[in-house]
Each structure stands twice: as C-alpha cells, then as structure tokens.
Amino acid sequence: MPTSRRSFAVAAVAALVLPLSACGSGGDGGSSDASGKVEGDITFQTWNLRANFKPYFEDLIADFEKKYPGTHVKWIDQPAEGYADKISADAAGGTLADVVNVSPDLAAPLAQAGLALDLDKAAGQYKKDYLEAAWASQQVPGMEGTYAFPWYLNTGPLFYNKSLFEKAGLDADKPPTTYDELFDTALQLARKTDGEVATLANVPTIEDFGRYGVPLMNDDGTAFAFNDAKGVELLTRYKELYDAGGLDSQALTATPESSGKKFLTGAVAMNPGSALDLANFKKQAPSLYENIGITDQITSTGHVNMYVMGLLVNSQSERKPAAVAFARFATDAAHQMSFAKQVAVFPSSAGSLDDPYFTEEDGTDETRVRVAAAKSLKTAVNYTPVLFSEQMKTELRNEVAKALQGKQSPKEALDNAVKACDRLLKQQG
C-alpha cells in the first residue's frame, strides 16, 4: 500500500460490495465453534506486504508451525490495486482464504454475507487482550458480534514544507493548528505564489468531514447525516480554496499515492502522513527532508483519525481451530510489538502503547512523531463509517467535484451524496 497519505495498508480503502449471490442472512454463516485440535493446512492472505516485509511473515509462519506441529500456512499476498475486488470475487466463488487481512469496511460486507466468524463467540476470551476501541472497531452496526481480530493501527501528523511557507512570507515555525488557520494559510500561499503553490492535494473525504466535527450518520447508524450545516460549511471553504488555487489542480482525481508524490516534489505545501514517511523523505527527497515541518493533525473534535487493520477468519473454513489460532498468534502482543517496530505502525494489543518505545523521546524526528502518534491513538476515532462502501465514497467524491467546479452548490452536492449513500445503505441491508 502507499506510504504517502495513509501509510501502508491503512489507507482508507474501497469497501467491497458482494454480489447478491454471496449474500446470506448475516451472522455466522458457518459454525462459530472453533474448538478442537489446531492442525491442517490453512491459507493466509495479506494486502501488499510481501515486497517489504517478507522475512517477518516467513518467520511468523515458521514460528506458528513450530508451535503447532501438523499445521501448514500458505501465505498469499495480494497487490494494493483491486484488493477489494479480489476479496469480493473470492467470496462469491467460495475461495476466500482462511485468514484475511481486512480493514473494517472490507470486513462488514463479509460479515453481512455470513462469511466472517463471530469472534465474540469463537474467541471471546481474547477480547481483554486488545484495546477496547480496537476490538469495537471490528464490529458491524446492526449486527451482533466482532468479526476480525484487531491488528495494527496507524495515525500521523501533518507534514509541511518550510521552504514553501517562507517563499509565501509565512512563519515556517508557526504552522496552522486550526481549520481557520489552515484555510487562511492556504489562501495566502496561493496569492503570494500566483497560484503556483497549492497547499493541499486532496478534496475532502468522509474522514475529513468527521475530523471537522460533522455528524456522519444518525445515532442508530441507519442513515447518513454529513449534509448538515457544518458539512456544508467545510465544503464551502474547500470551494473557496479551489477557486483561489489553494487546492492542487489535479485534486479532483487525486489518490493517496499521487498526493504523496505532489508533496515529495514540492508541488503542494502540506500533506498528512506518518512516521514511516520520514524515512522515505530522507531517502527520496533529501532537500524536502531538510525543510520538513511537522505539526499535529488538524481536528475540530479533539480526536485524530485512526486507521485500523484486522485479521478476519473465514466462517466457512474447514480448519477453524487452526485459522483462529493463527489469527490470534499474529495479533498477540509480542508479535504486534515486533511488527510495529519494523513497520512504523502501532499495536492494538492492550498495554503495548505504554511501552517505552512509544513513550520516550530520543531527540529524533522519527521518535517524536511516533511518541506523539501513540499518545493520540489512545483517544483516536476511526472516522470512516464501517458501512461506508466504495460506491458511497465514489458518490461523495463525484458530488464534491461538482460543487468545487461550480456545477452545483455545496448544499446540493452533499444532499445528493447523502441520498445516494442512503440508497446504497438500504441495498446492503
């Protein structure tokens, strides 16, 4: 996955929409009983991790097979591109792996189709070993149960290019800390550089509305609500930014990867990221690294955005005891800590964020970012609704684009997006 905006496989990703033929009545689909001897062959699917972390996973699998003689884990790694479609096809074709790397919005349709094992029933004894919010993040509104073991978490700061700030006559040591300051900064950067330098490379996504304090859904999770006055206010401000050149000219079609490249090449002044990005800046853009500014993620709620990953167990697996044992093994505290140190992500295991690795600074920027992010994760929120599917993301993006281009008002755009998303939500049910 990209390391640019959301770092590594924590990108807010496409939620799949399962073909109707794959849909069941929800719930477990297969037996919730995962008791029995841990043995046999299972498949384990990850999401674009082999290229950079092959030794880690090979050692993990070897250790598991040593602990449980008679088991064999076949590791499958899928590319980032089309991952949701791959899972959808496997689900429809009955070839879903025994253990699958998912984000909550990928797990939800599998759970609704009866293809995700309810871990509250099958492995509820492990719930206490994970952060409460992380365990809850693997639940699906309208359904009883928890449908994946929490795995790694991520969040990060806002990076900015000090040299571009100075070029526009801004104080490079005083980056924006509020939305008012962010938009003022972006407008000044655009004016002072005659539109040559944009501040942001992305149009607002659902998580941006969440960070701004917009209610995303109603209280019972049955309808979307991001078209309220605060939502309209945010989109109106982005429209002002777009008209003034404060948004990159290609923002309407930007991806996390392309946004990261824009920041890397100095085409935009600010971009969200994580501790992992600092090493990339140092290696790929030394001049940027020398001028990198680091500030907190901007939020109106006091809670930063959290990206969550999990390991789902296929409820149809013929080797449930082995599948549950492996998913638990990969996400226990020791293995989460080991993975976090290699990858610049954060463990969801209870107590791990209190380790000195996440609390003690050593004077380096990398550690500063890691310590600040770990602290913020204790109260972080996954702003992307579990039921917000890829189709919904597309609807919101399309309507936002129309508003920015002046084809409709921000209010009309968000009203239309909410109507479309509510329609899609009913189809999921």
N, C-alpha and C positions, 0 to 999 in steps of 0.2 A: 504494500500500500504506500501511498505518498507520504513523505515526511514533511511536506510543505505546510499545510494548514492544520491538519488534524493529526499529523504524525502517525504513521504506521497504521495498522489496521483499525485504528479508532476513528477513521473518517466516518462522518455521518453518511450512511450508505443506503443504497436502494433496498427498500423492503420489497420482498417478492410478493407477487400475487399468485397464489397457487391456482392451477386450472381447477374448474369445478369438479372434475373427475377425481381430484385428490382430496377434496374436502370431505370431512366426516362430520360427526355431531359435536366435535370439540372434545375436550378432556383427553383421556389417555389413549384411546385407540388400541392399545395392547395392554397386557397385564402390567400393573405397577410393581409386581413382585420382582425385586432384583436380588433376592436371596439365593443362595446356592454357591457352588464351588466356582471360584474365579479361574476360568480355563477357556481355551479355544482361541480361534482367530477372530480379530476384530479389525475394523478399518477406522482410521482417524484422519479427518480432513481439516487442514488449516487453510488460512487465507493469505496467500502471498508471503510466506515466511521462510520458505526453503532457501532462497537465494542468500539471505543474510544470516540465517540462524540454523543452518543445517546441523552443525556439531551439537548444538544444545538439544535439539529434538532427537537426534540419534542417541545421545547419552540418556535422555529421559526415557526413551523407549527401551533401551538396553537395561536400565535400572529396574523398570517395571517388570520386564520379562524375567529378570533375575529374582525379583521379589515373589513373583507368581509363576513358578515353573509350569510349563504346559500352555502358556499364553503366547500369542504372537500378534504384534501390532503392525499392520500395514499402513504406512503413512502416505497420505495423498495430499499434495499441496496444489491449490488452485490459484490462478492469477487473479489480481485485483479486478481487472476488467471482466465484467459479466458474471461476477461471483453469485449474485442473487439469481440470475437466470439459470446458472448451473445447479444451484440448490433446488430451484423450482422444478427443473427437468428431472432431477434425481428423485424428488418427492413424488412426482407424477408417475415416474417409471418404476418405482419400488426399489431404487438403487441408492437410496440415501445412506451415507456412511453411518457406522455405529455411533461415533462421537464426532460432532460437527462444531467447528469454530463459528460462532454467530454473534451478532450484535442483537440487542433486544428487539429491534424492528424486523430482523430476519427470523427470530425465534417465534414471534407472535403468530404468523400465518401457519407455521408448522404445528404450533400448539393447537390452533383453531381446527386444523385438519386432523388432529388426533395422532400426530406423528412425533410428538415430543413427550418424553417420560416426565411425569409429575414427580419432582424430586422431594417435595414435601412428604409424599407417600413412600417413595422408594429409598430416600436417603436423608430424611428429615433430621437424623441425629447429627448431621454435619452443619446444620444451619448456624449454630453458635460459633462456628469457626470462621465465619465471614462477617464483614462489615454489614450491619443491618440494612443500610441503604443499598448496598451491592446485591444482597440476596433479594431485596424487594424489587430491584431493577429488572429481575428476570421473571417477573410476574406479568400477566396479561389482564388488562381491565375487562371485567365481565366474566372472568374465569377464575375458578378456584385452583390454587397450585402455583408452583415455581418450576420453570421449565428449562433452566440451564444452571450449571454451576458458575458462580461468578469467577471471572478470570482477571485479566488486568484492566486497569483504569488509566485514563490519561486526562490531563488538562494542561494548560500552559499560559504563558504571559502573552503580551502584545509586544512584538518587536518593532523598532522603528529605526530609520536611517538618519543618524545625527547630521550627516553632511547635507542631506536634502532639507532638513529643518533649518540649518544655518543659511543655506542658499536662499531661503524664503524669509530670512530675518527673524526666525523663531528661536526661542531659547531651547537649545538641544538638551538642556538638563531639566527642563520642565515639560515633559510630555503630557498630553491630555489624560485626565483621570476620570472625567465625567463625559456623558454624551454631549452636553452643551459644548464642552471644551473640544471634544473630538470634531464636531461639525464646524466649529469656528476655525480650528486648526486646518481642516481640510479646505475650507473656502479660502483661507489666507494663502495656503500653499498653491492653490490653483491660480489665484490672482497674481501673486508675486512671480510666478514662473510662466505666466501667459498660457496656462493650461498644459504646460509641458510635463509637469509632475502631478500625478494623481496621488491621493492618499490611500485609498482602498481599491482593491481589485475585485471585490465581490458584491453582488446585490444582496439584500438581506434574506436570510433563510429562516426557517421556523425557529431555530435556536437563537437567532438574533432577536426575534420578536420576544422570545422567552426572557433573554437577558435584559431586554428593555423594560420588562415588567408587564408585558401584555399577557392577559389570560389566554392560554392556548386552547383549552377545552372547557366545557362546563364541568360542574363538580362531579357528576356521575360518569363522565367520560363517554357520553353518547352523542356529543355534537361539538364542533369547533367554534371558537369564540375570538379568534385573533383579528376580527374586523371591528373591534371596539374602537373608541376614540383614541386610545393610546397607540393602537396598532396603526391607525390612520396617520397619527402624528409622526410615527417613525418613518413610514413610507413617504410622507410628505417631505421630510427632511432629506431623505435619500434622493428624492426628485430634485430638490434644490442643489444637492451635491452633484448629481448627474448633469444638470444644466450648466453648472459652473466649471465642469471639468475636474471635479474632485474625485469622481469615480473613473476608473480606467475605462478607456473607450471600448474595451472588449469584455467588460464586466458582465454583460448580459449573457454571454456564453462561457464564462469562466468556469474552470474546475479547480479543485484544491491544488492540483499539480501545476496548472498554468498560473494560478495566483502566486504560488511559491516561486515560480521562475521569474515572474514580474518583479517580485521583491528582490530576488537574488541579483537581478541585472540592474537594479536601481530605477525601474520604471514606476514603482509605487513606493510610498514612503513608510507605510505601516502594513503589518501582516501578523495574524495570530500564529502561534507555533508552540513548540515545547523544547525541553532541554535537549532533545535529540537533534534539533535544528542547529544548535550552536556548533556542533562538530562539523555539520555539513557546510555552514557558512565559512568556517575556518579553512576547510579543505577546498571548497568550490569557488569561494569569493573572498579571498583574504582582505581585499580593500573594504568590503562591506563589513566583515568581521571586526575590523579596526574601528569602524564607525557605528557599531551596533548599539542601539539603546534598548533597554529592557524595562517595561513597565507592566503594571497589573492589568489583567483582563478587565475591560470596562463592563460594568453591570449596574443596573438601577436597583437590583433586588438585594444586593449584598451577597449573592451566591453565584459563584462562577459556574460555567458549563462543564459537565463531566461526560467523557466518552467511556462507554462500558463494553467489555467483551465477555463472552461466556462460552462454556462448552456444553452443548446440548447432547443428550443421549436419545437416540432413536428408539421410540417406544415399540417399534416393530423388530428390534434387534433380536437375533436368536441367541445372542451371548450377552444378555443384560448384566449379569453379575460382573463379567469382565469389563464391559463398557462403562458401567458405573464406577468400578474400581479404578479404571484408568483415568476417567474424567476427574475423579476425586484426587488421585495421585498427582496429576498435572497441575491441580489448582490448590494443593495443600500449601501451608505457609512456607515451608522450606523451598519448594520449587517455585512458588511465586516470587519469593525474595531473590532467588538465583536468576530468574528470568528478568526481573526488574533491573538488576544491576548490569545485565548485558545489553538491555534494550532501551533504557531511559523511559520506562513506563512505571506504573505504580501498582502494588499488590492490593487485592481486595480482601485479603485474609485479615482477620481481626488482630489488632495489635501491631501489625507489621509497620504501619506508618509512624509508630513511635520509636522505631529502631534509629540509632544514631545516624545511620546512612541518610535518613530523611529529615533529621532534626538539627544536625551540627554542620555549620558552615566552615569552609576552609579558605575563603578568600577568592575562589574562582567563580566565574560567571555560571559555569555549569552547575556547580553545587548550589549557588544562590537560587537559580531557577528551580532546581529540584526541591530544595527545602521549602521555598515559597509555595510551589505547586502542591506538595504533600500536605502542607498546612491547610490550603484552600480546599483540598479534596474532602476534608472532614465535614464540610458543610456544603459541598458542591451538589448540583442538581443536574440530572440528565434531562435537558430541556426538550429534546426531540421526543414527542409522544410515541409510546410503543406502537400505537396503531397508525402512525403517520407513514403511509406506504410510499413507494417510489412514484406511483401515479399521482399521489397527492403532492409530493414535492414538485413534480413536473407542473401540475396545475398552478401551484403557488408561484413558481418561477415564471411561468408564462404570463400570469396576471400582473406580477410585479414588473415584468419587462414592458407590458403595455402602459402601465402607469408612468414609468420612467420616460418612455418615449412620447408621452402626452396623448396617447390614444384613448385613454380613459382616466378618470380621476383616481387618486389613491383609494378613496372610499369605495368607488365602483369596483376597482380591482380586487380589493380584499373581500367585498361582499360576494363577488363572483367566485373567488377562490374558496371561500367558506362553503358556498352552495355546492361546488364541485366536490370538495372534500367530504362534506356530509353525505352526499350521494354515494361516493365510493365507500364510505364507512358503513352505510347500510348494506351495501353489497357484500361486505366482508362478513357481516353477522350471520 
